Amino acid sequence: MSVLIESDREGITRVTLNRPEVHNAFNEGMIGDLKDAFSDLGKQDGIRVIVLNGAGRSFSAGADLNWMRRAAEQDEEMNRDDARGLAEMFETINACPKPVIGLVHGGVFGGGVGLAACCDVVIAAPDTQFGLTEVRLGVIPAVISPFVLSKTGMSASRRYMLSGERFDAAEALRIGLIHQIADDLEAASKPLIAAFCEAAPGAIADIKDLLADIAHKGTDLGGKTSSRIAHRRASDEGREGIAAFLEKRKPHWDI
């Protein structure tokens, strides 16, 4: 299973990304599993808090580049449908009526940053490395951009989306992507879980809906962003960047 789900009697559910052999990079299978998991958990009255983490050495390296390469070889309409499915996964996590805590460690890159941005609170290990590295592959962080922008603001998004630089947990804390740095992620999450469990679950759901309504009312962000990444993945630069990464060579940009 690409996603593991475990719930206890107190209504605390752990959702674990489970493709450690590829640093929890997500393909079409994991995308569907994550969307279904958060859609289902969001409807269950007994669930009070969801904790999202990753198995193995990394939280998530983002999109599986072999999956992206296959998508890029499709025509633009099929590519757009594929990207729309990715956008719907992020939207489902972001709109989940339950409080979502992200516990991140190791590498958090590309779409992994998007997953973190969709969590309500994020706690990171001190040595965690982050990066919005899509630009170095000739693609763009289109689908995750609304969620990242809402956390880090325009200034930090411009720097890190345009440069593709990696940054550490201290910088992630400074720009608002994460909320806390801790050596023991599980221990650090316990007071937060307790606080969420003391709050009225219906009020939490209404507040999340209220904030989303204020931020994004009247926009079709998923449709717009999925169209952009579909076009970019199928571009010459997108295909060259992904191929170069998989072939372990420098990309040849046509400039």
FIFI-856511 format. One line per 8 residues: their letters; for each residue x, y, z of N, C-alpha, C, O. Coordinates in nm, 2 decimals. Example, Ala and Ser with C-alpha at 12.3 -4.5 7.8 and 13.67 -1.06 7.14 Angstrom:
% residues 2
AS = 1.32 -0.57 0.78 1.23 -0.45 0.78 1.32 -0.33 0.78 1.42 -0.33 0.85 | 1.28 -0.22 0.71 1.37 -0.11 0.71 1.29 0.00 0.79 1.34 0.11 0.80
//
This chain:
% residues 255
MSVLIESD = 0.08 -0.12 0.00 0.00 0.00 0.00 0.09 0.13 0.00 0.18 0.13 0.08 | 0.05 0.22 -0.09 0.13 0.34 -0.09 0.10 0.44 0.02 0.18 0.53 0.05 | -0.01 0.42 0.09 -0.05 0.50 0.20 -0.10 0.41 0.31 -0.19 0.33 0.29 | -0.05 0.43 0.43 -0.09 0.35 0.55 -0.18 0.44 0.64 -0.15 0.55 0.66 | -0.29 0.38 0.69 -0.38 0.45 0.78 -0.40 0.38 0.91 -0.43 0.26 0.90 | -0.38 0.44 1.02 -0.39 0.38 1.15 -0.46 0.48 1.24 -0.42 0.59 1.26 | -0.57 0.43 1.30 -0.65 0.52 1.40 -0.65 0.45 1.53 -0.65 0.33 1.55 | -0.65 0.54 1.64 -0.66 0.48 1.77 -0.80 0.51 1.83 -0.88 0.57 1.76
REGITRVT = -0.82 0.47 1.95 -0.95 0.49 2.01 -0.99 0.63 2.04 -1.11 0.67 2.06 | -0.89 0.72 2.05 -0.92 0.86 2.08 -0.95 0.94 1.95 -0.97 1.06 1.96 | -0.95 0.87 1.84 -0.98 0.94 1.71 -0.86 1.01 1.65 -0.87 1.10 1.56 | -0.74 0.97 1.69 -0.62 1.02 1.63 -0.58 0.93 1.52 -0.55 0.81 1.54 | -0.57 0.98 1.39 -0.54 0.90 1.28 -0.41 0.94 1.22 -0.38 1.06 1.19 | -0.32 0.84 1.19 -0.19 0.86 1.13 -0.20 0.81 0.98 -0.23 0.70 0.96 | -0.17 0.90 0.89 -0.16 0.87 0.75 -0.01 0.88 0.71 0.05 0.98 0.72 | 0.04 0.76 0.67 0.18 0.75 0.64 0.21 0.73 0.49 0.16 0.63 0.44
LNRPEVHN = 0.29 0.82 0.43 0.33 0.80 0.29 0.42 0.68 0.29 0.52 0.67 0.37 | 0.40 0.58 0.21 0.47 0.45 0.22 0.53 0.40 0.09 0.50 0.29 0.04 | 0.61 0.49 0.03 0.70 0.45 -0.08 0.84 0.49 -0.04 0.90 0.57 -0.12 | 0.89 0.44 0.07 1.03 0.48 0.11 1.14 0.45 0.01 1.24 0.52 0.02 | 1.12 0.36 -0.07 1.23 0.32 -0.17 1.25 0.44 -0.27 1.36 0.44 -0.33 | 1.15 0.52 -0.29 1.16 0.64 -0.38 1.14 0.77 -0.30 1.09 0.87 -0.35 | 1.17 0.77 -0.17 1.16 0.89 -0.08 1.02 0.94 -0.08 0.99 1.06 -0.08 | 0.92 0.85 -0.09 0.78 0.88 -0.09 0.74 0.98 -0.20 0.65 1.06 -0.18
AFNEGMIG = 0.80 0.96 -0.31 0.76 1.04 -0.43 0.62 0.98 -0.47 0.60 0.86 -0.47 | 0.53 1.07 -0.51 0.40 1.02 -0.54 0.38 1.00 -0.69 0.41 1.09 -0.78 | 0.32 0.89 -0.72 0.27 0.85 -0.86 0.12 0.85 -0.86 0.06 0.89 -0.76 | 0.06 0.81 -0.97 -0.08 0.81 -0.98 -0.15 0.72 -0.87 -0.26 0.76 -0.83 | -0.08 0.61 -0.83 -0.14 0.53 -0.72 -0.15 0.60 -0.59 -0.25 0.60 -0.53 | -0.04 0.66 -0.55 -0.04 0.74 -0.42 -0.13 0.86 -0.43 -0.19 0.89 -0.33 | -0.13 0.92 -0.54 -0.22 1.04 -0.55 -0.37 1.00 -0.53 -0.44 1.07 -0.45 | -0.41 0.89 -0.59 -0.55 0.84 -0.57 -0.57 0.80 -0.42 -0.67 0.82 -0.37
DLKDAFSD = -0.47 0.73 -0.37 -0.48 0.68 -0.23 -0.49 0.79 -0.13 -0.57 0.79 -0.04 | -0.41 0.90 -0.15 -0.41 1.01 -0.06 -0.54 1.08 -0.07 -0.60 1.12 0.04 | -0.59 1.11 -0.19 -0.72 1.18 -0.21 -0.83 1.10 -0.14 -0.91 1.16 -0.07 | -0.83 0.97 -0.16 -0.94 0.89 -0.11 -0.93 0.88 0.05 -1.03 0.89 0.11 | -0.81 0.87 0.10 -0.79 0.87 0.24 -0.84 0.99 0.31 -0.92 0.98 0.41 | -0.80 1.11 0.26 -0.85 1.23 0.33 -0.99 1.26 0.30 -1.06 1.32 0.39 | -1.05 1.22 0.19 -1.19 1.24 0.16 -1.27 1.16 0.26 -1.37 1.20 0.32 | -1.23 1.03 0.28 -1.30 0.94 0.37 -1.28 0.98 0.52 -1.38 0.99 0.59
LGKQDGIR = -1.16 1.01 0.56 -1.14 1.05 0.70 -1.21 1.18 0.73 -1.26 1.20 0.85 | -1.22 1.27 0.64 -1.29 1.40 0.66 -1.44 1.38 0.69 -1.50 1.47 0.75 | -1.50 1.27 0.65 -1.64 1.24 0.67 -1.67 1.17 0.80 -1.79 1.15 0.83 | -1.57 1.12 0.87 -1.59 1.03 0.98 -1.60 1.12 1.11 -1.50 1.19 1.15 | -1.71 1.11 1.18 -1.73 1.19 1.30 -1.63 1.15 1.41 -1.59 1.24 1.49 | -1.59 1.03 1.42 -1.50 0.98 1.52 -1.35 1.03 1.51 -1.28 1.02 1.60 | -1.32 1.08 1.39 -1.18 1.12 1.37 -1.16 1.27 1.42 -1.24 1.36 1.38 | -1.07 1.29 1.51 -1.05 1.42 1.57 -0.93 1.49 1.51 -0.93 1.61 1.49
VIVLNGAG = -0.82 1.42 1.49 -0.70 1.48 1.44 -0.63 1.38 1.34 -0.63 1.26 1.36 | -0.57 1.44 1.23 -0.50 1.36 1.13 -0.35 1.40 1.14 -0.32 1.52 1.13 | -0.26 1.30 1.15 -0.12 1.33 1.15 -0.06 1.27 1.02 -0.08 1.15 1.00 | 0.00 1.35 0.94 0.06 1.31 0.81 0.21 1.30 0.82 0.27 1.40 0.86 | 0.26 1.18 0.79 0.41 1.17 0.80 0.46 1.08 0.68 0.37 1.03 0.60 | 0.59 1.05 0.68 0.64 0.97 0.57 0.73 0.86 0.63 0.81 0.88 0.72 | 0.72 0.74 0.57 0.81 0.63 0.61 0.95 0.65 0.55 0.96 0.71 0.44 | 1.05 0.59 0.62 1.18 0.60 0.56 1.26 0.72 0.59 1.23 0.79 0.69
RSFSAGAD = 1.35 0.75 0.50 1.44 0.86 0.52 1.39 1.00 0.49 1.45 1.10 0.53 | 1.28 1.01 0.42 1.23 1.14 0.38 1.08 1.15 0.40 1.01 1.05 0.40 | 1.03 1.27 0.41 0.89 1.29 0.42 0.83 1.27 0.28 0.74 1.18 0.26 | 0.88 1.35 0.18 0.84 1.33 0.04 0.93 1.41 -0.06 0.95 1.52 -0.03 | 0.97 1.34 -0.16 1.05 1.40 -0.26 0.96 1.47 -0.37 1.02 1.51 -0.47 | 0.83 1.47 -0.35 0.74 1.53 -0.45 0.70 1.43 -0.55 0.68 1.31 -0.52 | 0.67 1.47 -0.67 0.62 1.39 -0.78 0.73 1.29 -0.83 0.84 1.33 -0.84 | 0.69 1.17 -0.85 0.77 1.07 -0.91 0.80 1.11 -1.05 0.71 1.12 -1.14
LNWMRRAA = 0.93 1.13 -1.09 0.97 1.18 -1.22 0.94 1.08 -1.33 0.92 1.12 -1.44 | 0.94 0.95 -1.30 0.90 0.85 -1.40 0.75 0.87 -1.44 0.71 0.85 -1.55 | 0.67 0.90 -1.33 0.53 0.92 -1.36 0.52 1.05 -1.44 0.43 1.06 -1.53 | 0.59 1.16 -1.40 0.59 1.28 -1.48 0.63 1.27 -1.62 0.57 1.33 -1.71 | 0.73 1.18 -1.65 0.78 1.16 -1.78 0.67 1.09 -1.86 0.64 1.13 -1.98 | 0.60 0.99 -1.80 0.49 0.93 -1.87 0.38 1.03 -1.91 0.32 1.02 -2.01 | 0.35 1.11 -1.81 0.25 1.21 -1.83 0.29 1.31 -1.94 0.20 1.35 -2.03 | 0.41 1.35 -1.95 0.46 1.44 -2.05 0.45 1.38 -2.19 0.44 1.46 -2.29
EQDEEMNR = 0.45 1.25 -2.20 0.44 1.19 -2.33 0.30 1.18 -2.38 0.28 1.14 -2.50 | 0.20 1.21 -2.30 0.06 1.21 -2.34 0.03 1.34 -2.41 0.11 1.43 -2.41 | -0.08 1.34 -2.48 -0.12 1.47 -2.54 -0.17 1.56 -2.43 -0.18 1.52 -2.32 | -0.18 1.69 -2.47 -0.20 1.79 -2.36 -0.33 1.77 -2.29 -0.34 1.80 -2.17 | -0.44 1.72 -2.36 -0.57 1.70 -2.29 -0.55 1.59 -2.18 -0.60 1.61 -2.07 | -0.49 1.48 -2.21 -0.47 1.38 -2.12 -0.38 1.42 -2.01 -0.39 1.39 -1.89 | -0.27 1.50 -2.04 -0.18 1.56 -1.94 -0.26 1.65 -1.85 -0.23 1.65 -1.73 | -0.35 1.73 -1.90 -0.43 1.82 -1.81 -0.51 1.74 -1.72 -0.53 1.77 -1.60
DDARGLAE = -0.57 1.63 -1.77 -0.66 1.55 -1.68 -0.57 1.48 -1.57 -0.62 1.48 -1.45 | -0.45 1.44 -1.60 -0.36 1.39 -1.51 -0.32 1.49 -1.40 -0.32 1.46 -1.28 | -0.29 1.61 -1.44 -0.25 1.72 -1.35 -0.37 1.76 -1.27 -0.36 1.79 -1.15 | -0.49 1.75 -1.32 -0.61 1.78 -1.25 -0.63 1.69 -1.13 -0.67 1.73 -1.02 | -0.60 1.56 -1.15 -0.61 1.46 -1.04 -0.51 1.50 -0.93 -0.55 1.48 -0.81 | -0.39 1.55 -0.97 -0.30 1.59 -0.87 -0.35 1.71 -0.79 -0.34 1.72 -0.67 | -0.41 1.80 -0.86 -0.46 1.92 -0.80 -0.57 1.89 -0.70 -0.58 1.94 -0.59 | -0.66 1.79 -0.74 -0.77 1.75 -0.66 -0.72 1.68 -0.53 -0.78 1.70 -0.42
MFETINAC = -0.60 1.61 -0.54 -0.55 1.55 -0.41 -0.51 1.66 -0.32 -0.54 1.65 -0.20 | -0.43 1.76 -0.36 -0.39 1.87 -0.27 -0.52 1.95 -0.22 -0.52 1.98 -0.10 | -0.61 1.97 -0.30 -0.73 2.04 -0.26 -0.81 1.96 -0.15 -0.86 2.02 -0.06 | -0.81 1.83 -0.17 -0.88 1.75 -0.07 -0.81 1.75 0.06 -0.88 1.76 0.17 | -0.68 1.74 0.06 -0.61 1.75 0.19 -0.62 1.89 0.25 -0.65 1.90 0.37 | -0.61 1.99 0.17 -0.62 2.13 0.22 -0.76 2.16 0.28 -0.77 2.24 0.38 | -0.86 2.11 0.22 -1.00 2.13 0.26 -1.05 2.04 0.36 -1.17 2.05 0.40 | -0.97 1.94 0.40 -1.02 1.84 0.50 -1.07 1.91 0.63 -1.00 2.00 0.68
PKPVIGLV = -1.19 1.88 0.67 -1.25 1.95 0.79 -1.18 1.91 0.92 -1.21 1.98 1.02 | -1.09 1.81 0.92 -1.02 1.78 1.04 -0.89 1.85 1.05 -0.83 1.89 0.95 | -0.84 1.88 1.17 -0.71 1.94 1.18 -0.60 1.85 1.13 -0.60 1.73 1.17 | -0.51 1.89 1.05 -0.40 1.81 0.99 -0.27 1.86 1.04 -0.23 1.97 1.02 | -0.19 1.77 1.10 -0.06 1.80 1.15 0.04 1.73 1.06 0.03 1.60 1.05 | 0.14 1.80 1.01 0.24 1.74 0.92 0.37 1.72 1.01 0.42 1.82 1.07 | 0.42 1.60 1.01 0.55 1.57 1.08 0.65 1.54 0.96 0.64 1.44 0.90 | 0.74 1.63 0.94 0.83 1.62 0.82 0.97 1.60 0.86 1.02 1.65 0.97
HGGVFGGG = 1.05 1.53 0.78 1.19 1.50 0.81 1.26 1.47 0.68 1.19 1.45 0.58 | 1.39 1.46 0.68 1.47 1.43 0.56 1.45 1.53 0.45 1.47 1.65 0.47 | 1.41 1.48 0.33 1.39 1.56 0.22 1.24 1.60 0.20 1.15 1.51 0.21 | 1.21 1.72 0.18 1.08 1.77 0.15 1.09 1.86 0.02 1.13 1.98 0.03 | 1.07 1.80 -0.09 1.09 1.87 -0.22 0.97 1.88 -0.31 0.89 1.79 -0.31 | 0.96 1.99 -0.39 0.85 2.00 -0.49 0.72 1.98 -0.42 0.67 2.05 -0.34 | 0.65 1.87 -0.47 0.51 1.84 -0.42 0.51 1.81 -0.28 0.41 1.82 -0.21 | 0.63 1.76 -0.22 0.64 1.74 -0.08 0.62 1.87 0.00 0.56 1.87 0.11
VGLAACCD = 0.67 1.98 -0.05 0.65 2.11 0.01 0.50 2.15 0.00 0.44 2.20 0.09 | 0.44 2.11 -0.12 0.29 2.13 -0.13 0.21 2.06 -0.03 0.12 2.11 0.03 | 0.25 1.93 0.00 0.18 1.85 0.10 0.20 1.92 0.24 0.10 1.94 0.31 | 0.32 1.97 0.27 0.34 2.04 0.40 0.25 2.16 0.41 0.20 2.20 0.51 | 0.24 2.24 0.29 0.17 2.36 0.29 0.02 2.34 0.31 -0.05 2.43 0.35 | -0.03 2.22 0.28 -0.17 2.18 0.29 -0.21 2.14 0.44 -0.32 2.14 0.47 | -0.10 2.12 0.52 -0.13 2.08 0.66 -0.16 2.21 0.74 -0.11 2.32 0.71 | -0.24 2.20 0.84 -0.27 2.31 0.93 -0.15 2.35 1.01 -0.13 2.47 1.03
VVIAAPDT = -0.08 2.25 1.06 0.04 2.28 1.14 0.15 2.18 1.10 0.12 2.07 1.07 | 0.27 2.23 1.09 0.38 2.14 1.05 0.50 2.15 1.15 0.54 2.26 1.19 | 0.55 2.04 1.19 0.66 2.03 1.28 0.77 1.95 1.20 0.75 1.85 1.14 | 0.89 2.01 1.20 1.00 1.95 1.12 1.12 1.91 1.21 1.15 1.98 1.31 | 1.19 1.81 1.17 1.31 1.77 1.23 1.42 1.88 1.20 1.41 1.94 1.09 | 1.52 1.90 1.29 1.62 2.00 1.27 1.70 1.99 1.14 1.73 2.09 1.08 | 1.72 1.87 1.09 1.81 1.85 0.97 1.72 1.84 0.84 1.78 1.80 0.74 | 1.60 1.87 0.84 1.51 1.86 0.72 1.56 1.96 0.62 1.59 2.08 0.65
QFGLTEVR = 1.56 1.92 0.49 1.59 2.00 0.38 1.47 2.02 0.29 1.40 1.92 0.26 | 1.44 2.14 0.25 1.33 2.18 0.17 1.37 2.23 0.04 1.49 2.28 0.02 | 1.29 2.23 -0.06 1.32 2.29 -0.19 1.20 2.28 -0.29 1.13 2.18 -0.30 | 1.19 2.39 -0.36 1.09 2.40 -0.47 1.17 2.40 -0.60 1.20 2.50 -0.66 | 1.21 2.27 -0.63 1.32 2.25 -0.73 1.26 2.23 -0.87 1.34 2.20 -0.96 | 1.13 2.25 -0.89 1.08 2.22 -1.03 1.15 2.30 -1.14 1.17 2.25 -1.25 | 1.18 2.43 -1.11 1.24 2.51 -1.22 1.37 2.45 -1.27 1.40 2.47 -1.39 | 1.44 2.37 -1.19 1.56 2.31 -1.24 1.54 2.19 -1.33 1.63 2.14 -1.39
LGVIPAVI = 1.41 2.15 -1.34 1.37 2.04 -1.43 1.30 2.09 -1.55 1.25 2.01 -1.63 | 1.29 2.22 -1.56 1.22 2.28 -1.67 1.07 2.28 -1.66 0.99 2.31 -1.75 | 1.02 2.25 -1.53 0.87 2.26 -1.51 0.85 2.37 -1.40 0.94 2.43 -1.36 | 0.72 2.38 -1.36 0.69 2.48 -1.26 0.60 2.42 -1.15 0.53 2.33 -1.17 | 0.61 2.48 -1.03 0.53 2.43 -0.92 0.38 2.48 -0.92 0.33 2.54 -0.83 | 0.32 2.46 -1.04 0.19 2.52 -1.06 0.08 2.47 -0.97 0.01 2.56 -0.90 | 0.06 2.34 -0.96 -0.05 2.29 -0.88 -0.03 2.32 -0.73 -0.13 2.35 -0.66 | 0.09 2.32 -0.68 0.11 2.35 -0.54 0.12 2.50 -0.51 0.11 2.54 -0.39
SPFVLSKT = 0.13 2.58 -0.61 0.15 2.73 -0.58 0.05 2.79 -0.49 0.09 2.88 -0.41 | -0.08 2.77 -0.51 -0.18 2.84 -0.42 -0.15 2.81 -0.27 -0.17 2.89 -0.19 | -0.12 2.68 -0.24 -0.10 2.64 -0.11 0.03 2.69 -0.05 0.03 2.73 0.07 | 0.13 2.68 -0.13 0.26 2.73 -0.08 0.26 2.89 -0.06 0.31 2.94 0.04 | 0.20 2.95 -0.16 0.19 3.10 -0.15 0.11 3.14 -0.03 0.14 3.24 0.04 | 0.01 3.07 0.01 -0.08 3.11 0.13 0.00 3.09 0.26 -0.03 3.16 0.36 | 0.11 3.01 0.26 0.19 2.99 0.38 0.31 3.08 0.38 0.34 3.14 0.48 | 0.38 3.09 0.27 0.51 3.16 0.27 0.50 3.31 0.22 0.59 3.38 0.24
GMSASRRY = 0.39 3.34 0.15 0.38 3.48 0.10 0.45 3.49 -0.04 0.53 3.40 -0.08 | 0.43 3.61 -0.10 0.49 3.63 -0.23 0.64 3.64 -0.23 0.70 3.59 -0.33 | 0.69 3.71 -0.13 0.84 3.73 -0.13 0.92 3.60 -0.13 1.01 3.58 -0.22 | 0.89 3.52 -0.03 0.97 3.39 -0.02 0.93 3.30 -0.14 1.02 3.23 -0.19 | 0.81 3.30 -0.19 0.77 3.22 -0.30 0.85 3.26 -0.43 0.90 3.17 -0.50 | 0.87 3.39 -0.45 0.94 3.43 -0.56 1.09 3.38 -0.56 1.14 3.33 -0.66 | 1.15 3.40 -0.44 1.29 3.36 -0.43 1.30 3.21 -0.46 1.38 3.17 -0.54 | 1.23 3.12 -0.38 1.25 2.98 -0.39 1.19 2.91 -0.51 1.24 2.81 -0.55
MLSGERFD = 1.08 2.96 -0.56 1.03 2.90 -0.68 1.11 2.94 -0.80 1.13 2.85 -0.89 | 1.17 3.06 -0.81 1.25 3.10 -0.92 1.39 3.04 -0.92 1.45 3.02 -1.03 | 1.44 3.03 -0.80 1.58 2.98 -0.79 1.60 2.83 -0.78 1.70 2.78 -0.83 | 1.50 2.77 -0.72 1.51 2.62 -0.70 1.61 2.59 -0.59 1.65 2.47 -0.57 | 1.65 2.69 -0.51 1.74 2.67 -0.40 1.68 2.57 -0.29 1.56 2.57 -0.27 | 1.77 2.50 -0.23 1.73 2.43 -0.11 1.74 2.52 0.01 1.82 2.61 0.01 | 1.66 2.49 0.11 1.67 2.57 0.24 1.64 2.48 0.36 1.58 2.37 0.34 | 1.69 2.52 0.47 1.68 2.43 0.59 1.56 2.46 0.67 1.48 2.55 0.64
AAEALRIG = 1.55 2.39 0.78 1.43 2.40 0.87 1.42 2.54 0.93 1.31 2.59 0.95 | 1.53 2.60 0.97 1.53 2.73 1.03 1.47 2.83 0.93 1.39 2.92 0.97 | 1.51 2.82 0.80 1.45 2.91 0.70 1.30 2.88 0.67 1.22 2.97 0.65 | 1.27 2.75 0.67 1.13 2.72 0.65 1.04 2.77 0.77 0.93 2.82 0.74 | 1.10 2.78 0.89 1.02 2.84 1.00 1.01 2.99 0.98 0.91 3.05 1.01 | 1.12 3.05 0.94 1.12 3.20 0.92 1.02 3.24 0.82 0.95 3.34 0.84 | 1.00 3.17 0.71 0.91 3.21 0.60 0.77 3.16 0.62 0.68 3.19 0.54 | 0.75 3.08 0.73 0.61 3.04 0.76 0.56 2.91 0.70 0.45 2.87 0.72
LIHQIADD = 0.65 2.84 0.64 0.61 2.71 0.59 0.59 2.60 0.70 0.50 2.52 0.69 | 0.67 2.61 0.80 0.65 2.52 0.92 0.63 2.61 1.04 0.65 2.73 1.04 | 0.59 2.54 1.15 0.55 2.61 1.27 0.65 2.58 1.39 0.65 2.66 1.49 | 0.72 2.47 1.38 0.80 2.43 1.49 0.91 2.34 1.44 0.90 2.26 1.35 | 1.03 2.34 1.51 1.14 2.25 1.49 1.16 2.17 1.61 1.16 2.22 1.72 | 1.17 2.04 1.60 1.18 1.95 1.72 1.26 1.83 1.68 1.25 1.77 1.57 | 1.34 1.78 1.78 1.42 1.66 1.76 1.32 1.54 1.76 1.34 1.44 1.69 | 1.23 1.54 1.85 1.13 1.43 1.86 1.00 1.47 1.81 0.92 1.54 1.88
LEAASKPL = 0.96 1.44 1.69 0.84 1.49 1.62 0.72 1.44 1.70 0.62 1.51 1.71 | 0.72 1.31 1.73 0.60 1.25 1.80 0.57 1.32 1.93 0.46 1.36 1.96 | 0.68 1.34 2.01 0.66 1.41 2.14 0.61 1.55 2.12 0.53 1.60 2.20 | 0.67 1.62 2.02 0.63 1.76 2.00 0.49 1.77 1.95 0.43 1.88 1.98 | 0.43 1.67 1.89 0.30 1.68 1.84 0.19 1.66 1.95 0.08 1.69 1.93 | 0.23 1.59 2.06 0.13 1.56 2.16 0.05 1.67 2.22 -0.07 1.67 2.23 | 0.12 1.78 2.26 0.04 1.90 2.31 -0.05 1.96 2.21 -0.16 2.00 2.24 | -0.01 1.96 2.09 -0.09 2.01 1.98 -0.22 1.92 1.96 -0.33 1.97 1.94
IAAFCEAA = -0.19 1.79 1.95 -0.30 1.70 1.94 -0.40 1.71 2.05 -0.53 1.72 2.03 | -0.35 1.73 2.18 -0.44 1.75 2.29 -0.52 1.88 2.28 -0.64 1.88 2.31 | -0.46 1.98 2.23 -0.53 2.11 2.21 -0.64 2.10 2.11 -0.75 2.15 2.13 | -0.61 2.03 2.00 -0.72 2.01 1.90 -0.83 1.93 1.95 -0.95 1.95 1.92 | -0.80 1.83 2.03 -0.90 1.74 2.09 -0.99 1.81 2.19 -1.10 1.77 2.21 | -0.94 1.92 2.25 -1.02 2.00 2.34 -1.11 2.10 2.27 -1.21 2.15 2.33 | -1.08 2.12 2.14 -1.16 2.22 2.07 -1.29 2.15 2.01 -1.29 2.03 1.99 | -1.39 2.23 1.98 -1.51 2.17 1.92 -1.49 2.13 1.78 -1.45 2.22 1.70
PGAIADIK = -1.51 2.01 1.74 -1.48 1.96 1.61 -1.56 2.03 1.50 -1.51 2.06 1.39 | -1.68 2.06 1.53 -1.76 2.14 1.43 -1.71 2.28 1.41 -1.71 2.33 1.29 | -1.67 2.34 1.51 -1.61 2.48 1.50 -1.48 2.47 1.42 -1.46 2.56 1.34 | -1.40 2.37 1.44 -1.27 2.36 1.37 -1.31 2.35 1.22 -1.25 2.42 1.14 | -1.40 2.27 1.18 -1.44 2.25 1.04 -1.49 2.38 0.98 -1.46 2.41 0.87 | -1.57 2.45 1.06 -1.63 2.58 1.01 -1.52 2.68 0.99 -1.52 2.76 0.90 | -1.42 2.69 1.09 -1.32 2.78 1.07 -1.23 2.75 0.95 -1.20 2.85 0.88 | -1.20 2.63 0.93 -1.12 2.59 0.81 -1.20 2.63 0.68 -1.14 2.68 0.59
DLLADIAH = -1.33 2.61 0.68 -1.41 2.65 0.56 -1.41 2.80 0.55 -1.41 2.85 0.44 | -1.43 2.87 0.66 -1.43 3.01 0.66 -1.30 3.07 0.60 -1.30 3.16 0.51 | -1.19 3.02 0.65 -1.06 3.07 0.60 -1.04 3.05 0.45 -0.99 3.13 0.38 | -1.08 2.93 0.41 -1.07 2.89 0.27 -1.16 2.98 0.18 -1.12 3.02 0.07 | -1.27 3.01 0.23 -1.37 3.09 0.16 -1.32 3.24 0.14 -1.33 3.30 0.04 | -1.26 3.29 0.25 -1.20 3.42 0.24 -1.08 3.43 0.15 -1.07 3.52 0.07 | -1.00 3.32 0.15 -0.88 3.33 0.07 -0.90 3.30 -0.08 -0.84 3.36 -0.17 | -1.00 3.21 -0.11 -1.01 3.17 -0.25 -1.15 3.18 -0.31 -1.18 3.11 -0.41
KGTDLGGK = -1.23 3.26 -0.26 -1.37 3.27 -0.31 -1.38 3.31 -0.45 -1.31 3.40 -0.50 | -1.45 3.23 -0.53 -1.48 3.26 -0.67 -1.37 3.23 -0.77 -1.37 3.28 -0.88 | -1.28 3.14 -0.73 -1.17 3.11 -0.82 -1.16 2.96 -0.85 -1.20 2.88 -0.76 | -1.12 2.93 -0.97 -1.10 2.79 -1.00 -0.95 2.76 -1.01 -0.89 2.74 -1.12 | -0.88 2.76 -0.89 -0.74 2.75 -0.89 -0.69 2.62 -0.94 -0.59 2.62 -1.02 | -0.76 2.51 -0.91 -0.71 2.38 -0.95 -0.72 2.37 -1.11 -0.62 2.31 -1.16 | -0.82 2.42 -1.17 -0.83 2.42 -1.31 -0.72 2.50 -1.38 -0.66 2.46 -1.48 | -0.69 2.62 -1.32 -0.59 2.70 -1.38 -0.45 2.65 -1.36 -0.37 2.65 -1.46
TSSRIAHR = -0.42 2.60 -1.24 -0.29 2.55 -1.22 -0.26 2.42 -1.29 -0.15 2.40 -1.34 | -0.36 2.33 -1.30 -0.34 2.20 -1.37 -0.31 2.22 -1.52 -0.24 2.15 -1.58 | -0.38 2.32 -1.57 -0.36 2.35 -1.72 -0.21 2.40 -1.74 -0.15 2.37 -1.84 | -0.17 2.48 -1.65 -0.03 2.54 -1.66 0.08 2.43 -1.65 0.17 2.42 -1.73 | 0.06 2.34 -1.55 0.17 2.23 -1.54 0.15 2.13 -1.65 0.26 2.08 -1.69 | 0.03 2.11 -1.70 0.02 2.01 -1.81 0.09 2.07 -1.94 0.16 1.99 -2.00 | 0.08 2.20 -1.96 0.15 2.26 -2.07 0.30 2.26 -2.05 0.37 2.23 -2.15 | 0.34 2.29 -1.93 0.48 2.30 -1.90 0.55 2.16 -1.91 0.66 2.15 -1.96
RASDEGRE = 0.49 2.05 -1.86 0.54 1.92 -1.86 0.56 1.87 -2.00 0.66 1.80 -2.03 | 0.47 1.91 -2.09 0.48 1.86 -2.23 0.57 1.95 -2.31 0.59 1.92 -2.43 | 0.62 2.06 -2.26 0.71 2.15 -2.33 0.85 2.09 -2.35 0.88 1.99 -2.29 | 0.92 2.14 -2.45 1.06 2.09 -2.47 1.15 2.10 -2.35 1.22 2.01 -2.32 | 1.13 2.21 -2.27 1.21 2.23 -2.15 1.17 2.13 -2.05 1.26 2.07 -1.98 | 1.04 2.11 -2.03 1.00 2.01 -1.93 1.05 1.87 -1.96 1.09 1.80 -1.87 | 1.04 1.83 -2.08 1.08 1.70 -2.12 1.23 1.68 -2.11 1.28 1.58 -2.06 | 1.31 1.79 -2.14 1.45 1.78 -2.13 1.49 1.78 -1.99 1.59 1.71 -1.95
GIAAFLEK = 1.43 1.86 -1.90 1.47 1.87 -1.76 1.44 1.74 -1.69 1.53 1.69 -1.61 | 1.33 1.68 -1.71 1.30 1.55 -1.65 1.39 1.44 -1.70 1.44 1.36 -1.62 | 1.41 1.44 -1.83 1.50 1.34 -1.89 1.64 1.35 -1.83 1.71 1.25 -1.80 | 1.69 1.47 -1.82 1.83 1.50 -1.77 1.84 1.45 -1.63 1.94 1.39 -1.59 | 1.74 1.47 -1.54 1.74 1.43 -1.41 1.75 1.27 -1.40 1.83 1.22 -1.33 | 1.66 1.21 -1.47 1.66 1.06 -1.47 1.78 1.00 -1.53 1.83 0.89 -1.49 | 1.85 1.07 -1.62 1.97 1.02 -1.69 2.10 1.07 -1.62 2.21 1.04 -1.66 | 2.08 1.14 -1.50 2.19 1.19 -1.42 2.29 1.28 -1.50 2.41 1.25 -1.50
RKPHWDI = 2.23 1.37 -1.57 2.32 1.47 -1.65 2.26 1.61 -1.63 2.15 1.62 -1.59 | 2.34 1.71 -1.68 2.29 1.84 -1.67 2.19 1.86 -1.79 2.22 1.81 -1.90 | 2.08 1.94 -1.77 1.99 1.97 -1.88 2.05 2.06 -1.98 2.14 2.15 -1.94 | 2.01 2.05 -2.10 2.06 2.14 -2.21 1.95 2.23 -2.25 1.86 2.20 -2.32 | 1.95 2.35 -2.19 1.84 2.45 -2.21 1.87 2.51 -2.35 1.98 2.56 -2.37 | 1.77 2.53 -2.43 1.78 2.59 -2.56 1.77 2.74 -2.55 1.66 2.79 -2.56 | 1.88 2.81 -2.53 1.88 2.95 -2.51 1.97 3.02 -2.60 1.98 3.14 -2.60
//
